[in-house]
Amino acid sequence: MNIAKTILAAAVAATAFSAPVIAQDAEFQLPEQCTTAAATGGMDHSAMGHGGMHGNQGGAMMEMMGMGGVDLESMPEHVQENMRRMMITMPAMHEGMMIEDADVAFACGMIAHHQGAIDMAEVLLAHGDDPQMRALAEEIIAAQVSEIEQMTTWLTENAN
């Protein structure tokens, strides 16, 4: 049980220090290096029909995932929360992956992808009961926060 308490403490500490990265009450934002690279050296992906995913972003995202016409309000609360959070990080992941520089694209896309994993783990912690799944969610949060920090540092030091 001490291992679980240690992991929980590490996850809480990592989460506290990374609040700007994982604050999902505000819209998720990629690091500046990702948005700058996309604006200056990224590929034009507006022709792909996404164009930044503005407007009816939620409906467009649901349609893209093959879930058009699904009534989310009738779904369990954890499903609604997972979908709400995914509709924030999926466009950011797409934006990051479209950058011309492969290394920067990887880091930017993975930051959003890891944020999605953190979001899912947080939803599980808010709604799940199984001790093994809760412990795994805590481990995922700690690992993903650490990797986001590593990629953000790399971007700060290497991305133009």
N, C-alpha and C positions, 0 to 999 in steps of 0.2 A: 504494500500500500504506500510505502514511502516513495517509491518510484513514481507512482501516479501523482502524489502531492508535489514532487519535484517538477514533474512535467507540467502540471497545472501552474505552478508558480512561474516557471520559465515562460509558458505561453502567456500568462497574464502580464508579466514584465515586458515581454517582446511586443505584445499588443499595445501596452501603454506607451512604449517608446515609439511605436510605429503608427500612432493614431492618425496622422495625416494620410498615410498610405491606405489604411483600411477603413477610414470613416465613410461608411456607405450612406449616411443620412444626406451627405452632400454628394453630388455626382462624382463618380470616380474620374480622376484625371491621370493621364500618363505623365511621366516626368517631362519637364520642359524640353529635354534633348530629343524626346520622341516626337513631340508636336512640332518642334523646329525642323527636325529632319524631314518630317512628312511634308511640311510646308515648302521647304526649299529643295529637297532632293528626293522626295518620295514619288511614287508613281501616281498618275492620275487614275483613281479608281472610281470616279463618278460614272464612267461608262459602264461599270459593272452593275449599275442600278442601285447602288447604296448611297452614293453622294453624301456621305457624312451621317446618314441615318436620322436626319432631322424630320420635323413634321410629325407624322403618325409613326414614330419610331417603335412604340410598343406593338402596334398592329403589324407593322412591316417585319419586325423581328419574329413575332409569333408565326406569321405566314412563312418566313424563311425556314423556320424550324419545323414546318409541316403541322403547325398547331392552329392554323387559321380557323376561326369559328369556335374555338374552345372557350367556354365560359369559365374564366379563372376564378371568378367570385364564388362559383359553386365548389371549387376545389378546397382541400384542407389548407389551413393557414400556412403550414410549412411549404406547401407547393407554391402558394401565392408569393411568399417571401423569396423562395429560390428563384422564381421567374422574374420578380421585380429586380433582384440584384443581378441576375444574368443579363437582363436587358440593358444594364449599365456597363458591364464589363465586356460583353461580346463585341459591341461596336469599337471599344477601345482596343481590344485584341486585334480586330480586323485592321484598324488604322495602323497599329504598330507593325503588323506583319507586312504592310504594303511599302515599307521604306526600302529604298534601293540598296543601301548598305546591308549586307546579310547579317553582320554581327549586331548592328544596331536594331535591325528588324527582329532578330531573335530575342534580344533583351527586352525590347518594347512589347512585343507580342506576349512573351512569357510573363512579364510583370502583370499584365492584365489577366492572363490565364491563371497565374498563381493567386491573384486577388479573388478570382472566381472560386478557387478551391477554399480559400479562407472564408469567403462568404457562405459557401455550402456547409463548412464545418461549424460556423457560428449558428447557422439555422438549425443544424442538428443539435448543438448544445442547448439551444432555446426550446427545442421541441422533442428531442429524443430521450429515451429512457435507458437503453441498453448500456451497461457499464463499459463493455468492450468498444462499442461504437463511439461513445463519449470520449474514452481515452484516445482512440485513434484520431478523433476530431481535434483533440488538444495537441497531439503530436503533429498533425498536419498543419495546424496554425503556426506552431513554433517553427517548423521546417520552412514553410512557405514565406513567413515573415523574414527569416534569415536570408533566404534566397532572393527575395525582392530587394532587401538591403544590399546584397552583393551586386545585383545587376544595376541598381540605381547608382551605386558607387562607381561601377565600371563605366556607366554612361557619363557620369560627371567627369571622369578622368580621360575618357577616350572618344566620346562622340563630339563632333564639331557642331 
